Amino acid sequence: MAKLKGPLFSNDAHGTLGGVLTFSKRKIVRQVRFQRKQRDKITASRTTQRNYFQMAVSWWHELTNLEQKEWDAIGREG
């Protein structure tokens, strides 16, 4: 889905087209940039970290609303 502001071939177009092209104005130069997607390198340490995060998320969802609110309050204090 296109998220551009202004006509595509105008001097005022800015935003991203299809997640691939980004139109922008920087200082006095107007640009069209190709948005490269970042590669997701799968390493042992990243896999381990993702597994820990998924475990923490599942534990969070097992908490009651009251327990979640208590933890939110603790997190906002510090």
Residue pairs with C-beta under 8 A, 6 or more apart in sequence:
1 18
2 15
2 16
2 17
2 18
3 15
3 16
3 17
4 13
4 14
4 15
4 16
4 17
4 23
5 12
5 13
5 14
5 15
6 12
6 13
6 14
7 13
8 17
8 23
11 30
12 25
13 23
14 23
14 24
14 25
15 22
15 23
16 22
16 23
16 35
17 23
19 35
20 34
20 35
21 32
21 33
21 34
21 35
22 31
22 32
22 33
22 35
23 30
23 31
23 32
24 30
24 31
24 33
25 31
60 68
63 71
